[in-house]
Amino acid sequence: MAICAIAFGKDGLKEYLPLLQHHQKRLKPLRNLHVGDVVLMRETNTKRGDWPKALVADTFADTDNIV
């Protein structure tokens, strides 16, 4: 995220990071996570711009086949 902070600047990150959140009012289904997807790991004791990135190693679907 440090590279993003340099590329976007403080104001750019404030505008970009909220776009990564999924909105509950979407009418069409979202794509399930897949192995190898890059995700942000939320940590309550750190600022949003400092959250570490991770790769999805495994997924588990529910009875509706939603991850």
N, C-alpha and C positions, 0 to 999 in steps of 0.2 A: 504494500500500500504506500510505502514511502515514495516509490516511483510515481504512483498516481498523484500523490500530494504535490510532487514537483511539477508534473505535467499539467495538472488542473489548477493548482493553487488552492488556497483555503476556500475561497468562494466557489470555485468549480467543484470541489469535493462535496460541499454542502448541497449543491444542485444535483450532482451525479449519483451519489449514494442512495438517496431516497428512490431514485428510479429503479434500483435493483430490487426493491421490495415488491411483492406481489399484492395487487389490490383485490379485495374480496368481491368487488362488483363486476368482475370480468364475466362475460357471458359464455365464452368458449373455454373448454378445458385447457389447462396448462400442460406443457410437456413434463413428463416424469423425469426425475433425476436419473442419470445413467452413470455407470462406472466410468471414471476418468473425467467427469465434470469438475470444474473448479468452483468452489464455494467459499463463502466467508464464514469463519467460525466466530460466533458471537461470544464475547467475554464481558461479563457485567462490570468488571473492575477496570476496564480500559475504554478509551475513547473509540468511537466507531471507525475512525481513520486508521487506528492501530490494530484492528482485528486481524488475526492471521488468516492467510488463505490456506485451503486444503484441497486435496483431490478426493473424490468419492471413491472408496475402495469396494464397497458392497452396498446393495440395496435390498429392501424387504418390502414387498407389496402387500397390501391388505386384501380383503376378500373382493373388493371392487377393482383390483389390479392397479391401485394408486399407491405410489411410493410416498 
